Amino acid sequence: MSYLKLVAVGLTAAFLAGCAQNTIPDPEPTDTTYGDTGASTDGMGAGGLGAGEYIEDPSAGELGMVIYFDFDSSEVRPQDQDLVTRHAMQLGENTRLRVRLEGHADERGSREYNIGLGERRSQAVRQMLMIQGVSASQISTVSFGEERPASFGSSEMDYAQNRRVEIRYTN
């Protein structure tokens, strides 16, 4: 019986090896024009993430779009609570507006911990918006953890800029 298994494995290997040799080579490119073709190598970009496109801030600079947090904390600071209240009023006045709350963390801590911390931060802002009357259907959350820093340094000031929730209005 083991002889039959050995023969079956050998035939399968020979078949697969034979298939690999029958590949068709890529043809030579026929278009040799160079210059500006209008093509972009930017890819899909960082916006959207499948939850709508970013739209301009509806308040046109009147409201800040970033809420900062203390080290290893997901509690909205007292100085940022007024900003959250103003966003709640903006969303309450226009129920067609949607926001995505993007949670971030500095690079200290493990990747998994920072994803969780970013999620807790975005959920804290979400909870505060909902307490003030914003519909849950207007709010989505995502955590990027340490993956999208606002500042790339290693000073305390750089870390403070990375501990944040960004408010993104989407359509």
Secondary structure, DSSP 8 states (H G I E B T S, - for coil): -HHHHHHHHHHHHHHHHHHHTT------------S--S----TT-SS-TTS--B---TTTTSS--EEE--TT--S--HHHHHHHHHHHHHHHH-TT-EEEEEEE--SSS-HHHHHHHHHHHHHHHHHHHHHTT--GGGEEEEEEETSS-S----SHHHHHHHSEEEEEEE-
